Structures are given as C-alpha cells and as structure tokens.
C-alpha cells in the first residue's frame, strides 16, 4: 500500500512517530519506503498532481496484471491507470476500480514483493471495503479473488461492510486500510497530538477495536487493536 501525500517529509515525521517506522529512499522516483524492523510495510510518495486526493491505496498481488485488468473490465470495473513498469524490475502497477467505483491497485511483483511484515503493530493488519451494494461487491470480489478468499489455504486480509455502517450515506465506496496498534486509545492520542484527527470510533468489529482517523495531511486510515 502507498500514501499519496503533498509533503512526504511531513508524512515521515507523522508515521515515524505514530508507528515507529524508519524510512529509506525507494530505488525509483521520489518515494520513501517505510520500514518496520528493517522490513517494508508501506510507501509514501509525492502527489504528482495537486488535484488528486491525499489517500492511502491498497494493492492486490497478481501474477498477470494485464489479464486481471481485463477481468476487472469484464466484471464492470474500470482500469484508471494502465499497467506501468516500476523501477528496474521492481514490478508493475495499475490503478483500477470495482463496479461501484471503489479504487484499488494491482501489483505484479518483480524484485519488490510487497509487505515484509504484516498482522502486527505498526504494519498492515486488515482492509475493509465500504460498499453501497454489498451483494454486488460480494459477487465482484468473490469472482475476481476466489482462491485467495475461499481456497483451501485462504487467509483473507479484507472484509466488506456497508458504507452506512460507519460513514454518512453520501460517502463513496472505498477501501480503508487498517494498521495494527497495541493500544487503540493511546494511538488516537498520538494522532491528535501530531495534528491528525479522529473521524469515527473507537468501535468494536469482529476483528478487534477500530478507529478511523486522518493524518496531518488528510489521508484516511484506520487503527486496529486486535
């Protein structure tokens, strides 16, 4: 996952203090890799267009990014950004939407395979799709990612809820990335102190205690205490 930010240096200060991340320059562009105990957990990158939203984007792994893009179009989604090669053999990325317009990314790994750590404090813990038409979302993702969700070795990392469960009805469908924390209340205090704000919660979910927040530049994410 990556965060498109107007000020990457400010993002490093915010997330470095909140999650204990360290950073190193990515071997392409002006991005920074966020590291937890020396392993990659996220990427912070400069927005190339100020009109674009300040947002966290989740990327789903695929062995064939072109073929998955075609399947997404066939299922009623859109390919917003066609697959592009990233760096010298690090991988290929595309930006797509589901049939309701929720944006997510695709990543075909090369030398960069994605998360080095997850399911622990300071790393990716969960993603929730907030959809308006939950039946349509089930059909769309259940078909696209059938093996990952329902196969014999499946350990799903995302769930689906109705937008109205947490957000106002006018909120567009979207993915919300969750970072693990040891203490949700303490994390919210740090978010406020660093200039972010709490949007919703804390509230109980089947997978833990969750609060939705924004960072000091407006990118939304969630913190999750298992």
N, C-alpha and C positions, 0 to 999 in steps of 0.2 A: 504494500500500500504506500501511497505517497500523499503529501500535502502540498498543494499549490499555494504558495504564500507570496505576498508582496515584499516581505522582508525576511529572508532566510536567516540572517544573523539574529534577529529578534526571536524567530522560531527556535533556534538552537538554545537560546537562553531560557525560553519558556519551558520547552520539553526536557531540556537537560536537567533543570531543577525539579520538574514535576515527576519525571520517570527515572532520573539518574542516568540518562543517556549520555554517551560521548559521541563525537562526530568525526568523520573523515571525508575528504573531498571524494565524490564519486569520480570514477575514471572516464566520465563523459560529461559534457555540459558544465553547468554551474551548480549542480545539485550537491547535497550533502547526504551521505549515508548515516543514519542513526544506528548506533551500536549499543547493545546491552551485553556486558561482559565480553566485549570484543566481537560479538556476532551481530549481523544485520537484522534489524527489526522494522525499519521503515526508511523512507527517503523524504527529505524536504527539498523542494525545488522552487525556483523563482517563477512566478507567473510571467509569461511572455506577453500577455495582453491584459491590461488593467481592467478591461470589461468582463473578463472571465471571473467566475466565482472563486472565492477563497474556500477551499474544500479539501477534505480527505477523500481519496479514491481507492477503492479496493480492486485488486487484480486477481482474476481467476486463472489458474495454470491450465495450459492446454498443450498438447503435443503437436497440434496443427492449427495455427491461428487463422489461416485463410479458410479452412474448412469450417471451423467453428463460427467464423463471421458469416459464412453463407447460411449455416443452420439458424443463426440468430435472425437473419433477414427473413428466412422462410417461416419462422415462428412468429413474425410480426414485429420484431425489434428492428433497430437501425444500427448501422455502422457509422459512427460520428467521425472517427479518425481511422483511416485505413492503416493496416499494419505497417510499422516502420521498424527498421533495424536500429538497435540502441548500442552505441559504442562499437568497439571492435570485438564482435562476437559475444556480447553480454546477453543478448536476447532480442526479442521482438515484442512490441507493444501495440495495442489498439484500444480505442475507446468506443464503447457500444452502449445501447440502451435496451431495456426489455420492452415489451409491448405497451406498457403504461408510461414509459419514459424515464424510468429509474436508470441512472448512469452507473456503469461499472467498467472495469478494464479487463483486458485479456493479456496474458504474458506467456510467451513461448520461450522457455529458458534456454540460454546458452551457458556461458560461464557463471552468470548470476542466476541462482535457482530460486531466490526469494527469501523467505524468513529463515534466519539461522536459529532463532529461538521463538517460541510462542507458548501460549497457555501457562503463563506465569506473570507475576507482577512486572510491569514495565514493558510488556510485549503484547502482541495481538492475542486476544482472548476469545472473541466472538464477533460476528457481524449479524445485524438484524436488518432484514428488508421490511420497510414500512410501505405497504401496498394499499391501494384503494379497493381493487378487486382481488381478494385473496384467492379465490378459486382460479382465476386466470394466472395469477403468479404461481400457484402450485403446478398448474399444467405446463407453464413455460419453463420453469427451472427444473421441474421433475423430469421433463423430457431431455433438456439440454445436459443435465448433470446427473443422469440416472445412476450411474455406477458409483459416483462419489457420494451420493445421498443415500442410496438404497442397496448398494452392492454388498457382498459378504464381508468385506473389510472396511465398510463405510464408517467414518468417524466425522460426522458433519460438523462444520465450523460456522454455519449460519442458520438462522431461523427466519420465520416470516410472521408478521403481525399486521393488523390493520392500522393505517395512519391514525385513525381516531382513537386508538388505544392510548396514545401518549400526546399526540400533536393536534392542533386545530385541523378541522376538516379540509381547509384550503391548502394545507401543506402538500406539496407534490410528492409522489412516491420517491423513495430514496433508500440507499444503503447507509447504515450507521455503523461505523467501526467501533469496537469496544477494546479498550486497553485494560489489562489486569492491574489491580491495585490490592495492597494488603488491607487497607482501611479506607472505605469509601468516604467517610466523613472527613478524615484527615486530608484526603486528596482534594475534596471540594474546598477546604480551607486554603490549600496551596493554590488552587486555580484562581480563587478570588484575590488572593494576595498578589498574584503575578499579573493581574489585570484581565483575567478571563471572567466568565460569568456562568452561573448555573441556569440552564433552560428548563429542566424538568427533573423531578425526583429529589432525593433517592426514592426508589420504589422497588418492590420485590418482583422478581421474574423467576421462571422455572430454573434458570441457570445462575441465580445469585441476586445481589443487591446492585442496582444500576442507577446511575445519574447521567443525564445528558448535559453537556457543557459546551461552551465555545472557548477557544483560546483567545489571546490578546489581539488577534488579527481577524477573528470572526469565523474561523474554521470549526465546525461542529464535530464532536466525537462523544463517546461515552466512556465512563469508567465503570469497571465491574469488579466487585468483591465477591469471589466465589463463596 
